[in-house]
Amino acid sequence: MKYVKEDLSDGLKRCLKKKKISDISVSDICNETGVSRQTFYRHFRDKEDLINWSIDVILENSFKHMGKGVSLNDALNRKLDYIKEERVLFNKAFKMDNQNNMREHDFELIYAFYKNMIESKNGEKISDEMDFLLKMYCQGSVYMTAEWVLSGCKSEVSTVVDNLIAAMPYKLSLLFEELNLI
């Protein structure tokens, strides 16, 4: 099953080299991959679902070891390296402004990841104050990542990572340090 999803993701990426996301249809992706529409819809609700899945795989690979010997710095470096490598996909995805848009999806993904990481390492539910700070940090991080991608990834990955970590609210950074995430 995963192979079909990967094939469709690769087909989407090939289509993105030729067209804007809004101009790509499910039929285009199916024609590019040789997968039937019926098979496509067995795996994904729509084109946006495929885009989000493709991005999830990239982001999951960059963060899956965080807190297990991999620091936030390492995870962000890995994430931005993946994004830079797949910048055609991310550039077009960050330009989408529909209901399943990339910014909202990325926010939900990283917010849930960080929240779960904090709660599992801390052994308790995150406080309202930390939850607020985490949401603010995640929103800002997604916004600045999108800005970096849309401007052509001109800054070095390490510079962007350093800036993202430096922008973390003080109390949140203390918690990340306490939990050995930074």
C-alpha positions as CSV (number, residue, x, y, z in Angstrom):
1,M,0.0,0.0,0.0
2,K,2.8,2.4,0.9
3,Y,4.4,1.8,-2.5
4,V,1.3,3.1,-4.3
5,K,1.3,6.2,-2.1
6,E,5.0,6.8,-2.8
7,D,4.4,6.3,-6.6
8,L,1.5,8.8,-6.5
9,S,3.7,11.2,-4.5
10,D,6.5,10.9,-7.0
11,G,4.0,11.4,-9.8
12,L,2.7,14.5,-8.1
13,K,6.2,15.9,-7.8
14,R,6.8,15.3,-11.6
15,C,3.6,17.1,-12.4
16,L,4.6,20.0,-10.2
17,K,7.7,20.5,-12.4
18,K,5.3,21.2,-15.3
19,K,2.3,22.9,-13.8
20,K,0.9,24.9,-10.9
21,I,-0.9,22.8,-8.2
22,S,-4.2,24.4,-9.1
23,D,-3.7,23.2,-12.7
24,I,-2.9,19.6,-11.7
25,S,-5.8,17.2,-11.6
26,V,-6.1,13.7,-10.1
27,S,-6.2,12.4,-13.7
28,D,-2.9,14.1,-14.4
29,I,-1.3,12.4,-11.4
30,C,-2.8,9.0,-12.4
31,N,-1.7,9.4,-16.0
32,E,1.8,10.3,-14.8
33,T,2.0,7.2,-12.6
34,G,-0.1,4.7,-14.4
35,V,-2.3,4.3,-11.3
36,S,-6.1,4.2,-11.8
37,R,-8.3,6.9,-10.4
38,Q,-10.1,4.2,-8.3
39,T,-6.7,3.2,-6.8
40,F,-5.9,6.9,-6.2
41,Y,-9.2,7.4,-4.3
42,R,-8.6,4.2,-2.3
43,H,-5.6,5.9,-0.8
44,F,-6.4,9.6,-0.8
45,R,-9.5,11.8,-0.5
46,D,-8.2,14.4,-3.0
47,K,-5.1,16.0,-4.4
48,E,-4.5,18.0,-1.3
49,D,-4.6,14.9,0.8
50,L,-1.8,13.5,-1.4
51,I,0.2,16.7,-1.0
52,N,-0.2,16.6,2.8
53,W,0.7,12.9,2.9
54,S,3.8,13.7,0.8
55,I,4.8,16.5,3.2
56,D,4.1,14.4,6.3
57,V,6.5,11.8,5.1
58,I,9.2,14.4,4.7
59,L,8.5,16.1,8.0
60,E,8.2,12.8,9.9
61,N,11.6,11.7,8.6
62,S,13.2,14.9,10.0
63,F,11.6,14.8,13.5
64,K,11.1,11.1,14.3
65,H,14.3,10.9,16.4
66,M,13.9,14.2,18.2
67,G,14.2,13.6,22.0
68,K,15.9,10.2,21.3
69,G,19.4,11.6,20.9
70,V,18.4,14.1,18.2
71,S,18.1,17.7,19.2
72,L,15.7,20.4,18.0
73,N,18.6,21.9,16.1
74,D,19.4,18.6,14.3
75,A,15.7,18.0,13.6
76,L,15.2,21.5,12.1
77,N,18.3,21.2,10.0
78,R,17.1,17.9,8.7
79,K,13.6,19.3,8.1
80,L,14.9,22.3,6.2
81,D,17.3,20.2,4.2
82,Y,14.4,18.0,3.1
83,I,12.3,21.1,2.3
84,K,15.1,22.6,0.3
85,E,15.6,19.3,-1.6
86,E,11.8,19.2,-2.3
87,R,11.5,23.0,-2.8
88,V,9.3,22.7,-5.9
89,L,6.7,20.8,-3.9
90,F,7.0,23.1,-0.8
91,N,7.1,26.3,-2.9
92,K,3.8,25.4,-4.6
93,A,2.3,23.9,-1.5
94,F,3.0,27.1,0.6
95,K,1.3,29.2,-2.2
96,M,-2.0,27.2,-1.8
97,D,-4.7,29.0,0.1
98,N,-7.5,26.4,0.2
99,Q,-9.0,24.5,3.0
100,N,-6.2,21.9,3.3
101,N,-3.4,24.4,2.9
102,M,0.2,23.6,3.7
103,R,0.6,26.3,6.4
104,E,-2.3,25.0,8.5
105,H,-1.3,21.4,7.9
106,D,2.4,22.1,8.9
107,F,1.2,24.0,12.0
108,E,-1.1,21.2,13.1
109,L,1.6,18.6,12.5
110,I,4.5,20.3,14.3
111,Y,2.3,21.6,17.1
112,A,0.9,18.1,17.8
113,F,4.5,16.7,17.6
114,Y,6.0,19.2,20.1
115,K,3.0,19.0,22.4
116,N,3.1,15.2,22.5
117,M,6.9,15.3,23.0
118,I,6.6,17.7,25.9
119,E,3.8,15.8,27.6
120,S,5.4,12.4,27.2
121,K,8.8,13.6,28.5
122,N,7.2,15.7,31.3
123,G,4.7,13.1,32.3
124,E,1.8,15.6,32.5
125,K,-0.5,17.7,30.4
126,I,1.1,20.9,29.1
127,S,0.1,24.1,31.0
128,D,-2.2,26.7,29.3
129,E,0.7,29.2,29.3
130,M,3.1,26.7,27.7
131,D,0.4,25.7,25.2
132,F,-0.1,29.3,24.2
133,L,3.7,29.8,23.8
134,L,4.0,26.6,21.8
135,K,1.2,27.6,19.5
136,M,2.7,31.0,19.0
137,Y,6.1,29.5,18.3
138,C,4.8,27.0,15.9
139,Q,2.8,29.6,13.9
140,G,5.8,31.8,13.7
141,S,8.1,28.9,12.7
142,V,5.7,27.9,9.9
143,Y,5.3,31.4,8.7
144,M,9.1,32.0,8.6
145,T,9.7,28.6,6.9
146,A,7.2,29.5,4.3
147,E,8.8,32.9,3.8
148,W,12.2,31.2,3.4
149,V,10.9,28.8,0.8
150,L,8.9,31.4,-1.2
151,S,12.0,33.6,-1.3
152,G,14.0,30.8,-3.0
153,C,15.7,29.3,0.1
154,K,18.4,32.0,-0.2
155,S,19.6,31.9,3.4
156,E,21.7,28.9,4.5
157,V,19.7,26.2,6.3
158,S,21.9,26.6,9.4
159,T,21.2,30.3,9.6
160,V,17.4,29.8,9.4
161,V,17.6,27.0,12.0
162,D,19.6,29.3,14.4
163,N,17.1,32.1,13.9
164,L,14.1,29.7,14.5
165,I,15.6,28.5,17.7
166,A,16.6,32.0,18.8
167,A,13.0,33.1,18.3
168,M,11.6,30.6,20.7
169,P,9.8,32.2,23.6
170,Y,12.1,32.3,26.7
171,K,9.9,30.1,28.9
172,L,9.4,27.6,26.2
173,S,13.1,27.4,25.5
174,L,13.7,26.8,29.2
175,L,11.2,23.9,29.1
176,F,12.9,22.5,25.9
177,E,16.3,22.7,27.7
178,E,14.9,21.0,30.8
179,L,13.5,18.2,28.7
180,N,16.8,17.9,26.7
181,L,15.1,18.8,23.4
182,I,17.5,21.6,22.6
